Amino acid sequence: MKEKIVTNEEPNNTLFGKHFGQVAWVVRNIEESAKFFQETMGVPRFLKMENLRSQELEGIYKGQPADFEFHLYLAMSGGTMLELIQPVSGKSIYTDFLDQHKHGGIQHIAYMVQVAEFDDAVTQLKNRGCRIIQSLVLPVARVAYFDTYKEIGVATEIIGLTEAGNQLLEQLNTGNY
């Protein structure tokens, strides 16, 4: 007998966004982690961005200008973005996470909105008592990470997609990268 899956009648009913978009792992060795996802989980490939520097991305860490570097790999699986992050240098929420979780793990989840809706989404979370712990301005998105560790065990990120971000998302979904 096949079980029926019950879903909410209003699929777009989150507070600020209409799209849960990402699960992100912070890892010690991004190449090994990507290999695991490819060989064990069947993820075809990752888009690789290496040596991203917070100073070039208007990075803020705990309210202060940030100076850290990281690698970032992206792939899609079933409509959800998989993100792998490996800190390279400097202090960030990624190094903080690895300090507490020696093997790495899921560090944050993310909701995606259009960049025009980003400030409103950020304000809504701040008004509910969530504190921004890190932010970046990438060519593809503005991002803000909120400290929701106590409430749900991971940080929550809001991704405000730019036009370039929408194009990147399309490329990831179609595999054309």
N, CA and C atoms as an extended XYZ file, in Angstrom:
531
Properties=species:S:1:pos:R:3:atomname:S:1:resname:S:1:resid:I:1 pbc="F F F"
N         0.837       -1.177        0.000 N   MET     1
C         0.000        0.000        0.000 CA  MET     1
C         0.885        1.245        0.000 C   MET     1
N         0.601        2.145       -0.900 N   LYS     2
C         1.380        3.370       -1.024 CA  LYS     2
C         0.856        4.418       -0.047 C   LYS     2
N         1.791        5.033        0.687 N   GLU     3
C         1.404        6.072        1.636 CA  GLU     3
C         1.222        7.392        0.916 C   GLU     3
N         0.243        8.142        1.372 N   LYS     4
C         0.006        9.463        0.808 CA  LYS     4
C         0.826       10.477        1.611 C   LYS     4
N         1.517       11.343        0.904 N   ILE     5
C         2.287       12.400        1.553 CA  ILE     5
C         1.376       13.607        1.707 C   ILE     5
N         1.248       14.081        2.931 N   VAL     6
C         0.407       15.232        3.216 CA  VAL     6
C         1.274       16.479        3.164 C   VAL     6
N         0.836       17.451        2.381 N   THR     7
C         1.577       18.710        2.285 CA  THR     7
C         0.682       19.863        2.691 C   THR     7
N         1.276       20.962        3.010 N   ASN     8
C         0.559       22.177        3.344 CA  ASN     8
C        -0.128       22.693        2.084 C   ASN     8
N        -1.336       23.153        2.217 N   GLU     9
C        -2.076       23.678        1.059 CA  GLU     9
C        -1.458       24.970        0.527 C   GLU     9
N        -0.712       25.693        1.372 N   GLU    10
C        -0.073       26.934        0.950 CA  GLU    10
C         1.442       26.731        0.933 C   GLU    10
N         2.002       26.303       -0.200 N   PRO    11
C         3.426       25.974       -0.232 CA  PRO    11
C         4.354       27.172       -0.056 C   PRO    11
N         3.870       28.373       -0.249 N   ASN    12
C         4.722       29.558       -0.171 CA  ASN    12
C         4.399       30.383        1.064 C   ASN    12
N         4.339       29.741        2.204 N   ASN    13
C         3.873       30.444        3.385 CA  ASN    13
C         4.956       30.727        4.420 C   ASN    13
N         6.221       30.756        4.042 N   THR    14
C         7.238       31.106        5.018 CA  THR    14
C         7.160       32.602        5.295 C   THR    14
N         7.759       33.000        6.385 N   LEU    15
C         7.676       34.377        6.858 CA  LEU    15
C         8.093       35.393        5.800 C   LEU    15
N         9.244       35.198        5.198 N   PHE    16
C         9.821       36.236        4.344 CA  PHE    16
C        10.119       35.756        2.952 C   PHE    16
N        10.179       34.481        2.754 N   GLY    17
C        10.571       33.997        1.446 CA  GLY    17
C         9.650       32.902        0.977 C   GLY    17
N         9.770       32.623       -0.228 N   LYS    18
C         8.940       31.591       -0.809 CA  LYS    18
C         9.753       30.363       -1.167 C   LYS    18
N        11.058       30.394       -0.799 N   HIS    19
C        11.889       29.318       -1.297 CA  HIS    19
C        12.968       28.914       -0.299 C   HIS    19
N        12.756       27.749        0.336 N   PHE    20
C        13.859       27.158        1.086 CA  PHE    20
C        14.848       26.725        0.030 C   PHE    20
N        16.098       27.165        0.155 N   GLY    21
C        16.975       26.962       -0.976 CA  GLY    21
C        18.242       26.187       -0.770 C   GLY    21
N        18.706       26.009        0.489 N   GLN    22
C        20.066       25.498        0.599 CA  GLN    22
C        20.318       24.813        1.937 C   GLN    22
N        21.158       23.791        1.862 N   VAL    23
C        21.747       23.166        3.038 CA  VAL    23
C        23.255       23.288        2.845 C   VAL    23
N        23.952       23.780        3.891 N   ALA    24
C        25.388       24.056        3.746 CA  ALA    24
C        26.203       23.322        4.803 C   ALA    24
N        27.231       22.669        4.336 N   TRP    25
C        28.182       21.972        5.187 CA  TRP    25
C        29.460       22.782        5.248 C   TRP    25
N        30.012       22.932        6.442 N   VAL    26
C        31.360       23.468        6.592 CA  VAL    26
C        32.256       22.270        6.842 C   VAL    26
N        33.302       22.162        6.041 N   VAL    27
C        34.135       20.958        6.032 CA  VAL    27
C        35.610       21.323        6.128 C   VAL    27
N        36.398       20.362        6.537 N   ARG    28
C        37.846       20.580        6.637 CA  ARG    28
C        38.543       20.390        5.291 C   ARG    28
N        38.024       19.471        4.461 N   ASN    29
C        38.638       19.204        3.166 CA  ASN    29
C        37.543       19.176        2.109 C   ASN    29
N        37.410       20.272        1.389 N   ILE    30
C        36.303       20.428        0.450 CA  ILE    30
C        36.378       19.439       -0.710 C   ILE    30
N        37.584       19.118       -1.161 N   GLU    31
C        37.726       18.163       -2.267 CA  GLU    31
C        37.238       16.774       -1.847 C   GLU    31
N        37.626       16.325       -0.652 N   GLU    32
C        37.163       15.021       -0.168 CA  GLU    32
C        35.650       15.009        0.021 C   GLU    32
N        35.104       16.097        0.535 N   SER    33
C        33.655       16.168        0.747 CA  SER    33
C        32.909       16.157       -0.585 C   SER    33
N        33.400       16.906       -1.561 N   ALA    34
C        32.779       16.914       -2.886 CA  ALA    34
C        32.847       15.521       -3.506 C   ALA    34
N        33.970       14.862       -3.348 N   LYS    35
C        34.133       13.503       -3.879 CA  LYS    35
C        33.119       12.551       -3.256 C   LYS    35
N        32.902       12.687       -1.929 N   PHE    36
C        31.891       11.855       -1.264 CA  PHE    36
C        30.514       12.086       -1.884 C   PHE    36
N        30.119       13.349       -2.034 N   PHE    37
C        28.800       13.648       -2.603 CA  PHE    37
C        28.683       13.123       -4.021 C   PHE    37
N        29.757       13.192       -4.780 N   GLN    38
C        29.707       12.725       -6.160 CA  GLN    38
C        29.676       11.201       -6.232 C   GLN    38
N        30.591       10.545       -5.540 N   GLU    39
C        30.713        9.086       -5.667 CA  GLU    39
C        29.677        8.324       -4.850 C   GLU    39
N        29.295        8.835       -3.708 N   THR    40
C        28.386        8.112       -2.825 CA  THR    40
C        26.937        8.554       -2.989 C   THR    40
N        26.726        9.857       -3.162 N   MET    41
C        25.366       10.389       -3.216 CA  MET    41
C        24.881       10.678       -4.635 C   MET    41
N        25.758       10.567       -5.626 N   GLY    42
C        25.350       10.738       -7.012 CA  GLY    42
C        25.218       12.172       -7.493 C   GLY    42
N        25.773       13.126       -6.763 N   VAL    43
C        25.759       14.511       -7.229 CA  VAL    43
C        26.739       14.592       -8.400 C   VAL    43
N        26.275       15.026       -9.581 N   PRO    44
C        27.135       14.957      -10.760 CA  PRO    44
C        28.420       15.780      -10.660 C   PRO    44
N        28.313       17.034      -10.217 N   ARG    45
C        29.508       17.862      -10.094 CA  ARG    45
C        29.174       19.129       -9.319 C   ARG    45
N        30.222       19.801       -8.906 N   PHE    46
C        30.088       21.048       -8.162 CA  PHE    46
C        30.676       22.197       -8.962 C   PHE    46
N        30.062       23.358       -8.852 N   LEU    47
C        30.646       24.593       -9.327 CA  LEU    47
C        31.602       25.041       -8.233 C   LEU    47
N        32.851       25.282       -8.584 N   LYS    48
C        33.887       25.558       -7.593 CA  LYS    48
C        34.329       27.019       -7.644 C   LYS    48
N        34.271       27.664       -6.477 N   MET    49
C        34.774       29.024       -6.307 CA  MET    49
C        35.792       28.959       -5.181 C   MET    49
N        37.019       29.280       -5.490 N   GLU    50
C        38.081       29.114       -4.504 CA  GLU    50
C        38.714       30.450       -4.139 C   GLU    50
N        39.238       30.484       -2.923 N   ASN    51
C        39.959       31.643       -2.405 CA  ASN    51
C        39.138       32.930       -2.440 C   ASN    51
N        37.865       32.826       -2.041 N   LEU    52
C        37.029       34.010       -1.905 CA  LEU    52
C        37.492       34.770       -0.667 C   LEU    52
N        37.618       36.085       -0.789 N   ARG    53
C        38.139       36.911        0.313 CA  ARG    53
C        37.060       37.853        0.822 C   ARG    53
N        36.832       37.802        2.106 N   SER    54
C        35.794       38.635        2.713 CA  SER    54
C        36.050       40.124        2.491 C   SER    54
N        37.311       40.534        2.469 N   GLN    55
C        37.625       41.951        2.272 CA  GLN    55
C        37.161       42.448        0.903 C   GLN    55
N        37.113       41.557       -0.065 N   GLU    56
C        36.653       41.926       -1.410 CA  GLU    56
C        35.142       41.800       -1.546 C   GLU    56
N        34.488       41.248       -0.508 N   LEU    57
C        33.047       40.973       -0.557 CA  LEU    57
C        32.286       41.717        0.532 C   LEU    57
N        32.846       42.835        0.984 N   GLU    58
C        32.219       43.640        2.036 CA  GLU    58
C        31.845       42.788        3.247 C   GLU    58
N        32.713       41.850        3.584 N   GLY    59
C        32.433       40.919        4.667 CA  GLY    59
C        32.392       41.575        6.034 C   GLY    59
N        31.397       41.180        6.822 N   ILE    60
C        31.240       41.606        8.204 CA  ILE    60
C        31.141       40.339        9.048 C   ILE    60
N        31.935       40.268       10.111 N   TYR    61
C        31.924       39.134       11.037 CA  TYR    61
C        31.708       39.683       12.439 C   TYR    61
N        30.613       39.286       13.050 N   LYS    62
C        30.263       39.738       14.407 CA  LYS    62
C        30.335       41.255       14.531 C   LYS    62
N        29.779       41.937       13.537 N   GLY    63
C        29.650       43.382       13.582 CA  GLY    63
C        30.865       44.178       13.152 C   GLY    63
N        31.951       43.525       12.792 N   GLN    64
C        33.188       44.214       12.420 CA  GLN    64
C        33.625       43.809       11.004 C   GLN    64
N        34.359       44.689       10.317 N   PRO    65
C        34.890       44.294        9.000 CA  PRO    65
C        35.684       42.987        9.134 C   PRO    65
N        35.460       42.094        8.201 N   ALA    66
C        36.034       40.751        8.276 CA  ALA    66
C        37.265       40.609        7.402 C   ALA    66
N        38.123       39.685        7.814 N   ASP    67
C        39.313       39.356        7.035 CA  ASP    67
C        39.488       37.843        7.059 C   ASP    67
N        38.739       37.161        6.194 N   PHE    68
C        38.866       35.716        6.092 CA  PHE    68
C        38.774       35.294        4.632 C   PHE    68
N        39.228       34.083        4.390 N   GLU    69
C        39.231       33.514        3.041 CA  GLU    69
C        38.601       32.131        3.114 C   GLU    69
N        37.896       31.741        2.039 N   PHE    70
C        37.220       30.445        2.039 CA  PHE    70
C        37.024       29.932        0.622 C   PHE    70
N        36.818       28.611        0.529 N   HIS    71
C        36.423       27.965       -0.724 CA  HIS    71
C        34.933       27.670       -0.626 C   HIS    71
N        34.243       27.729       -1.763 N   LEU    72
C        32.801       27.523       -1.814 CA  LEU    72
C        32.464       26.675       -3.031 C   LEU    72
N        31.804       25.530       -2.809 N   TYR    73
C        31.376       24.667       -3.904 CA  TYR    73
C        29.857       24.566       -3.854 C   TYR    73
N        29.213       24.596       -5.031 N   LEU    74
C        27.760       24.544       -5.129 CA  LEU    74
C        27.319       23.462       -6.099 C   LEU    74
N        26.202       22.815       -5.756 N   ALA    75
C        25.556       21.851       -6.654 CA  ALA    75
C        24.071       21.843       -6.317 C   ALA    75
N        23.277       21.300       -7.209 N   MET    76
C        21.838       21.171       -6.961 CA  MET    76
C        21.478       19.699       -6.815 C   MET    76
N        20.506       19.459       -5.948 N   SER    77
C        19.967       18.113       -5.768 CA  SER    77
C        18.487       18.241       -5.433 C   SER    77
N        17.643       17.779       -6.335 N   GLY    78
C        16.204       17.812       -6.086 CA  GLY    78
C        15.652       19.194       -5.831 C   GLY    78
N        16.194       20.210       -6.478 N   GLY    79
C        15.700       21.565       -6.320 CA  GLY    79
C        16.295       22.318       -5.136 C   GLY    79
N        17.170       21.672       -4.388 N   THR    80
C        17.819       22.325       -3.252 CA  THR    80
C        19.310       22.443       -3.531 C   THR    80
N        19.863       23.609       -3.189 N   MET    81
C        21.286       23.817       -3.380 CA  MET    81
C        22.062       23.158       -2.250 C   MET    81
N        23.102       22.439       -2.632 N   LEU    82
C        24.060       21.893       -1.680 CA  LEU    82
C        25.270       22.801       -1.719 C   LEU    82
N        25.721       23.228       -0.552 N   GLU    83
C        26.867       24.118       -0.483 CA  GLU    83
C        27.911       23.504        0.436 C   GLU    83
N        29.142       23.497       -0.036 N   LEU    84
C        30.274       23.068        0.776 CA  LEU    84
C        31.182       24.275        0.966 C   LEU    84
N        31.616       24.497        2.204 N   ILE    85
C        32.481       25.629        2.522 CA  ILE    85
C        33.677       25.116        3.299 C   ILE    85
N        34.852       25.520        2.866 N   GLN    86
C        36.077       25.219        3.610 CA  GLN    86
C        36.772       26.525        3.939 C   GLN    86
N        36.887       26.856        5.230 N   PRO    87
C        37.645       28.048        5.573 CA  PRO    87
C        39.121       27.852        5.236 C   PRO    87
N        39.760       28.915        4.762 N   VAL    88
C        41.178       28.866        4.408 CA  VAL    88
C        42.006       29.632        5.436 C   VAL    88
N        41.530       30.833        5.807 N   SER    89
C        42.261       31.636        6.785 CA  SER    89
C        41.317       32.641        7.430 C   SER    89
N        41.740       33.186        8.574 N   GLY    90
C        40.986       34.225        9.257 CA  GLY    90
C        39.833       33.677       10.090 C   GLY    90
N        39.215       34.566       10.877 N   LYS    91
C        38.087       34.203       11.735 CA  LYS    91
C        36.777       34.458       11.019 C   LYS    91
N        35.878       33.470       11.100 N   SER    92
C        34.562       33.557       10.471 CA  SER    92
C        33.632       32.606       11.205 C   SER    92
N        32.379       32.639       10.848 N   ILE    93
C        31.452       31.662       11.436 CA  ILE    93
C        31.819       30.250       10.998 C   ILE    93
N        32.535       30.133        9.885 N   TYR    94
C        32.954       28.816        9.414 CA  TYR    94
C        34.054       28.241       10.316 C   TYR    94
N        35.045       29.076       10.666 N   THR    95
C        36.097       28.592       11.574 CA  THR    95
C        35.532       28.364       12.971 C   THR    95
N        34.602       29.220       13.401 N   ASP    96
C        33.950       29.016       14.696 CA  ASP    96
C        33.283       27.640       14.738 C   ASP    96
N        32.604       27.288       13.641 N   PHE    97
C        31.902       26.006       13.573 CA  PHE    97
C        32.882       24.841       13.664 C   PHE    97
N        33.974       24.919       12.888 N   LEU    98
C        34.952       23.834       12.919 CA  LEU    98
C        35.649       23.734       14.273 C   LEU    98
N        35.781       24.852       14.977 N   ASP    99
C        36.348       24.811       16.326 CA  ASP    99
C        35.470       23.967       17.259 C   ASP    99
N        34.171       23.976       17.014 N   GLN   100
C        33.230       23.243       17.863 CA  GLN   100
C        32.861       21.864       17.322 C   GLN   100
N        33.052       21.644       16.034 N   HIS   101
C        32.676       20.381       15.384 CA  HIS   101
C        33.869       19.905       14.563 C   HIS   101
N        34.737       19.123       15.168 N   LYS   102
C        36.027       18.821       14.543 CA  LYS   102
C        35.922       18.117       13.192 C   LYS   102
N        34.814       17.418       12.946 N   HIS   103
C        34.640       16.733       11.659 CA  HIS   103
C        33.831       17.565       10.664 C   HIS   103
N        33.391       18.744       11.077 N   GLY   104
C        32.529       19.556       10.218 CA  GLY   104
C        31.096       19.075       10.307 C   GLY   104
N        30.253       19.593        9.425 N   GLY   105
C        28.850       19.193        9.409 CA  GLY   105
C        27.968       20.283        8.854 C   GLY   105
N        26.666       20.090        8.994 N   ILE   106
C        25.719       21.097        8.507 CA  ILE   106
C        25.821       22.305        9.422 C   ILE   106
N        26.216       23.431        8.844 N   GLN   107
C        26.431       24.658        9.612 CA  GLN   107
C        25.276       25.634        9.449 C   GLN   107
N        24.656       25.659        8.250 N   HIS   108
C        23.509       26.549        8.078 CA  HIS   108
C        22.559       26.038        7.009 C   HIS   108
N        21.347       26.582        7.072 N   ILE   109
C        20.346       26.405        6.030 CA  ILE   109
C        20.065       27.789        5.476 C   ILE   109
N        19.463       27.863        4.298 N   ALA   110
C        19.229       29.178        3.709 CA  ALA   110
C        17.888       29.255        3.002 C   ALA   110
N        17.325       30.445        3.067 N   TYR   111
C        16.144       30.807        2.300 CA  TYR   111
C        16.564       31.810        1.251 C   TYR   111
N        15.987       31.688        0.055 N   MET   112
C        16.334       32.584       -1.044 CA  MET   112
C        15.193       33.543       -1.324 C   MET   112
N        15.565       34.805       -1.513 N   VAL   113
C        14.642       35.846       -1.944 CA  VAL   113
C        15.347       36.632       -3.043 C   VAL   113
N        14.603       37.449       -3.720 N   GLN   114
C        15.230       38.343       -4.692 CA  GLN   114
C        15.912       39.475       -3.923 C   GLN   114
N        16.972       40.039       -4.482 N   VAL   115
C        17.750       41.056       -3.778 CA  VAL   115
C        16.878       42.237       -3.354 C   VAL   115
N        15.842       42.559       -4.113 N   ALA   116
C        14.940       43.663       -3.750 CA  ALA   116
C        14.163       43.351       -2.464 C   ALA   116
N        14.027       42.075       -2.109 N   GLU   117
C        13.304       41.658       -0.904 CA  GLU   117
C        14.242       41.369        0.269 C   GLU   117
N        15.545       41.460        0.025 N   PHE   118
C        16.548       41.074        1.022 CA  PHE   118
C        16.433       41.889        2.314 C   PHE   118
N        16.429       43.208        2.206 N   ASP   119
C        16.392       44.053        3.407 CA  ASP   119
C        15.151       43.773        4.244 C   ASP   119
N        14.019       43.573        3.600 N   ASP   120
C        12.785       43.269        4.332 CA  ASP   120
C        12.894       41.928        5.055 C   ASP   120
N        13.452       40.915        4.387 N   ALA   121
C        13.617       39.597        5.012 CA  ALA   121
C        14.545       39.692        6.220 C   ALA   121
N        15.642       40.432        6.072 N   VAL   122
C        16.591       40.615        7.169 CA  VAL   122
C        15.908       41.327        8.336 C   VAL   122
N        15.170       42.384        8.039 N   THR   123
C        14.467       43.128        9.085 CA  THR   123
C        13.466       42.246        9.817 C   THR   123
N        12.757       41.418        9.087 N   GLN   124
C        11.771       40.545        9.725 CA  GLN   124
C        12.435       39.590       10.719 C   GLN   124
N        13.569       39.023       10.348 N   LEU   125
C        14.256       38.129       11.291 CA  LEU   125
C        14.836       38.903       12.471 C   LEU   125
N        15.403       40.070       12.212 N   LYS   126
C        15.942       40.886       13.302 CA  LYS   126
C        14.823       41.279       14.272 C   LYS   126
N        13.645       41.617       13.743 N   ASN   127
C        12.514       41.985       14.597 CA  ASN   127
C        12.016       40.822       15.448 C   ASN   127
N        12.383       39.613       15.082 N   ARG   128
C        12.004       38.432       15.859 CA  ARG   128
C        13.139       37.989       16.788 C   ARG   128
N        14.117       38.853       16.944 N   GLY   129
C        15.180       38.603       17.909 CA  GLY   129
C        16.383       37.841       17.378 C   GLY   129
N        16.445       37.615       16.090 N   CYS   130
C        17.591       36.907       15.509 CA  CYS   130
C        18.699       37.914       15.217 C   CYS   130
N        19.917       37.559       15.577 N   ARG   131
C        21.074       38.450       15.461 CA  ARG   131
C        21.931       38.043       14.264 C   ARG   131
N        22.327       39.034       13.455 N   ILE   132
C        23.222       38.775       12.324 CA  ILE   132
C        24.620       38.508       12.875 C   ILE   132
N        25.233       37.400       12.419 N   ILE   133
C        26.580       37.064       12.872 CA  ILE   133
C        27.628       37.192       11.764 C   ILE   133
N        27.163       37.259       10.519 N   GLN   134
C        28.102       37.446        9.407 CA  GLN   134
C        27.307       37.860        8.175 C   GLN   134
N        27.935       38.662        7.323 N   SER   135
C        27.296       39.033        6.059 CA  SER   135
C        28.358       39.228        4.987 C   SER   135
N        27.929       39.082        3.743 N   LEU   136
C        28.801       39.244        2.584 CA  LEU   136
C        27.983       39.834        1.434 C   LEU   136
N        28.661       40.511        0.528 N   VAL   137
C        28.038       40.978       -0.711 CA  VAL   137
C        28.813       40.335       -1.849 C   VAL   137
N        28.204       39.338       -2.462 N   LEU   138
C        28.796       38.626       -3.590 CA  LEU   138
C        28.206       39.173       -4.889 C   LEU   138
N        28.855       38.958       -6.014 N   PRO   139
C        28.257       39.392       -7.282 CA  PRO   139
C        26.892       38.729       -7.536 C   PRO   139
N        26.688       37.545       -6.990 N   VAL   140
C        25.445       36.810       -7.244 CA  VAL   140
C        24.397       37.003       -6.164 C   VAL   140
N        24.789       37.555       -4.999 N   ALA   141
C        23.816       37.686       -3.911 CA  ALA   141
C        24.365       38.499       -2.754 C   ALA   141
N        23.447       39.119       -2.033 N   ARG   142
C        23.748       39.645       -0.704 CA  ARG   142
C        23.337       38.541        0.263 C   ARG   142
N        24.158       38.285        1.274 N   VAL   143
C        23.819       37.225        2.221 CA  VAL   143
C        24.003       37.715        3.653 C   VAL   143
N        23.125       37.239        4.522 N   ALA   144
C        23.225       37.519        5.948 CA  ALA   144
C        22.971       36.217        6.688 C   ALA   144
N        23.846       35.923        7.638 N   TYR   145
C        23.721       34.727        8.468 CA  TYR   145
C        23.217       35.151        9.846 C   TYR   145
N        22.244       34.420       10.357 N   PHE   146
C        21.655       34.716       11.658 CA  PHE   146
C        21.976       33.606       12.637 C   PHE   146
N        22.183       34.000       13.887 N   ASP   147
C        22.448       33.044       14.958 CA  ASP   147
C        21.132       32.404       15.386 C   ASP   147
N        20.862       31.234       14.833 N   THR   148
C        19.683       30.448       15.217 CA  THR   148
C        20.123       29.083       15.755 C   THR   148
N        21.361       29.006       16.237 N   TYR   149
C        21.908       27.743       16.742 CA  TYR   149
C        21.085       27.200       17.908 C   TYR   149
N        20.739       28.060       18.860 N   LYS   150
C        20.014       27.608       20.043 CA  LYS   150
C        18.615       27.099       19.668 C   LYS   150
N        17.995       27.765       18.714 N   GLU   151
C        16.626       27.415       18.338 CA  GLU   151
C        16.546       26.166       17.451 C   GLU   151
N        17.455       26.053       16.471 N   ILE   152
C        17.337       24.933       15.516 CA  ILE   152
C        18.635       24.171       15.274 C   ILE   152
N        19.700       24.532       15.985 N   GLY   153
C        20.947       23.783       15.887 CA  GLY   153
C        21.878       24.195       14.772 C   GLY   153
N        21.452       25.105       13.909 N   VAL   154
C        22.269       25.611       12.804 CA  VAL   154
C        21.993       27.100       12.633 C   VAL   154
N        22.864       27.783       11.904 N   ALA   155
C        22.609       29.175       11.541 CA  ALA   155
C        21.590       29.200       10.402 C   ALA   155
N        20.954       30.344       10.223 N   THR   156
C        20.016       30.546        9.120 CA  THR   156
C        20.546       31.682        8.262 C   THR   156
N        20.602       31.440        6.967 N   GLU   157
C        21.091       32.440        6.016 CA  GLU   157
C        19.939       32.927        5.163 C   GLU   157
N        19.942       34.223        4.895 N   ILE   158
C        19.048       34.790        3.889 CA  ILE   158
C        19.928       35.140        2.700 C   ILE   158
N        19.537       34.643        1.531 N   ILE   159
C        20.255       34.897        0.288 CA  ILE   159
C        19.382       35.806       -0.571 C   ILE   159
N        19.877       36.987       -0.868 N   GLY   160
C        19.176       37.915       -1.755 CA  GLY   160
C        19.791       37.841       -3.136 C   GLY   160
N        19.149       37.098       -4.013 N   LEU   161
C        19.700       36.841       -5.354 CA  LEU   161
C        19.662       38.080       -6.247 C   LEU   161
N        20.791       38.388       -6.859 N   THR   162
C        20.873       39.420       -7.890 CA  THR   162
C        20.493       38.771       -9.222 C   THR   162
N        20.472       39.564      -10.283 N   GLU   163
C        20.220       38.993      -11.614 CA  GLU   163
C        21.280       37.951      -11.949 C   GLU   163
N        22.542       38.242      -11.611 N   ALA   164
C        23.613       37.263      -11.830 CA  ALA   164
C        23.366       36.009      -10.990 C   ALA   164
N        22.824       36.175       -9.802 N   GLY   165
C        22.493       35.029       -8.952 CA  GLY   165
C        21.385       34.181       -9.542 C   GLY   165
N        20.381       34.817      -10.124 N   ASN   166
C        19.309       34.070      -10.786 CA  ASN   166
C        19.862       33.273      -11.963 C   ASN   166
N        20.788       33.875      -12.697 N   GLN   167
C        21.414       33.175      -13.818 CA  GLN   167
C        22.251       31.997      -13.319 C   GLN   167
N        22.991       32.208      -12.224 N   LEU   168
C        23.781       31.119      -11.645 CA  LEU   168
C        22.880       29.978      -11.191 C   LEU   168
N        21.780       30.306      -10.548 N   LEU   169
C        20.839       29.284      -10.101 CA  LEU   169
C        20.299       28.489      -11.282 C   LEU   169
N        19.996       29.166      -12.368 N   GLU   170
C        19.534       28.493      -13.591 CA  GLU   170
C        20.623       27.561      -14.131 C   GLU   170
N        21.857       28.039      -14.135 N   GLN   171
C        22.956       27.207      -14.601 CA  GLN   171
C        23.119       25.974      -13.723 C   GLN   171
N        23.037       26.160      -12.415 N   LEU   172
C        23.148       25.016      -11.504 CA  LEU   172
C        22.012       24.023      -11.725 C   LEU   172
N        20.803       24.529      -11.952 N   ASN   173
C        19.658       23.647      -12.163 CA  ASN   173
C        19.743       22.871      -13.478 C   ASN   173
N        20.341       23.477      -14.472 N   THR   174
C        20.422       22.812      -15.781 CA  THR   174
C        21.744       22.076      -15.990 C   THR   174
N        22.711       22.332      -15.110 N   GLY   175
C        24.011       21.686      -15.253 CA  GLY   175
C        24.911       22.340      -16.277 C   GLY   175
N        24.525       23.548      -16.722 N   ASN   176
C        25.312       24.259      -17.747 CA  ASN   176
C        26.302       25.210      -17.098 C   ASN   176
N        27.375       24.651      -16.569 N   TYR   177
C        28.439       25.470      -15.978 CA  TYR   177
C        29.749       24.762      -16.128 C   TYR   177
